[in-house]
Amino acid sequence: MPLVKSSKTVRSHLTKVKDTIPITTESPLVYNIPCSCGKLYIGETTRKLKQRVKEHQDACKRGDEKDSTIAEHTWQQHHPGKSCRQSQ
């Protein structure tokens, strides 16, 4: 009688692989945001990346230079709309 071996094992049926965590939900982390002028902002945060990027975007829209180095750069270099869109 031939021996038939299944490709599935008991372990493969019982082991659950964890879902990967999207990068926008991980923290702490180092991130970079390119500017339309070619400069690159490198930041570090302990908050969620999605939250921090939104804070930069909101600061750009308000022109709030004290809360975001990106907002300070974009307003001082007279290109606020372009850089804010690129930080998404």
Wavefront OBJ file of the C-alpha trace (Angstrom):
o trace
v 0.000 0.000 0.000
v 1.514 3.392 -1.010
v 2.067 5.977 1.677
v 0.359 9.307 0.962
v 1.629 12.362 2.777
v -0.531 15.450 3.079
v 1.086 18.847 2.623
v -0.986 20.167 5.520
v 0.147 19.379 9.035
v -1.764 19.646 12.282
v 0.498 22.547 13.214
v -0.333 24.437 10.010
v -4.022 24.195 10.860
v -3.521 25.405 14.433
v -0.949 28.153 13.905
v -2.391 31.568 13.274
v -0.107 34.013 11.521
v -0.395 37.507 12.937
v -1.566 40.275 10.663
v 1.085 42.810 9.739
v 0.705 46.214 11.328
v 0.391 49.081 8.822
v 3.294 51.533 9.075
v 0.845 54.355 9.778
v -0.119 52.771 13.103
v 3.343 51.936 14.452
v 5.195 54.054 16.993
v 7.841 55.175 17.956
v 9.476 55.743 14.608
v 11.655 57.927 12.402
v 10.043 59.243 9.224
v 10.844 61.542 6.319
v 8.708 63.901 4.286
v 10.039 65.283 1.000
v 9.383 68.906 0.101
v 8.532 70.076 -3.402
v 11.757 72.151 -3.415
v 13.908 69.036 -3.057
v 14.674 69.326 0.661
v 13.863 66.443 2.983
v 12.395 66.720 6.479
v 13.370 63.915 8.857
v 11.335 63.614 12.020
v 10.962 61.313 14.985
v 7.753 60.702 16.893
v 6.311 58.509 19.604
v 2.813 59.151 18.257
v 1.206 57.263 15.403
v 2.632 58.321 12.020
v -0.818 59.039 10.595
v -1.529 61.408 13.506
v 1.829 63.204 13.219
v 1.531 63.692 9.434
v -1.955 65.152 9.957
v -0.526 67.557 12.551
v 2.084 68.720 10.013
v -0.616 69.148 7.349
v -2.856 71.129 9.698
v 0.066 73.350 10.763
v 0.884 74.003 7.089
v -2.696 74.996 6.331
v -2.855 77.318 9.363
v 0.622 78.722 8.779
v 1.498 77.687 12.324
v 5.288 77.828 12.210
v 5.838 77.119 15.908
v 4.224 73.650 15.844
v 5.887 72.254 12.730
v 9.288 72.725 11.146
v 7.674 71.736 7.848
v 5.115 74.539 8.194
v 7.896 76.988 9.076
v 9.883 75.998 5.983
v 6.935 76.038 3.598
v 5.683 79.451 4.699
v 9.133 81.049 4.804
v 9.994 79.670 1.352
v 6.625 80.787 -0.073
v 5.421 77.364 -1.183
v 2.870 76.334 1.467
v 0.362 74.517 -0.785
v 2.851 72.266 -2.593
v 4.664 70.903 0.471
v 1.475 70.300 2.449
v 0.076 68.102 -0.302
v 3.324 66.123 -0.550
v 3.314 65.285 3.167
v 0.302 62.977 2.784
l 1 2 3 4 5 6 7 8 9 10 11 12 13 14 15 16 17 18 19 20 21 22 23 24 25 26 27 28 29 30 31 32 33 34 35 36 37 38 39 40 41 42 43 44 45 46 47 48 49 50 51 52 53 54 55 56 57 58 59 60 61 62 63 64 65 66 67 68 69 70 71 72 73 74 75 76 77 78 79 80 81 82 83 84 85 86 87 88
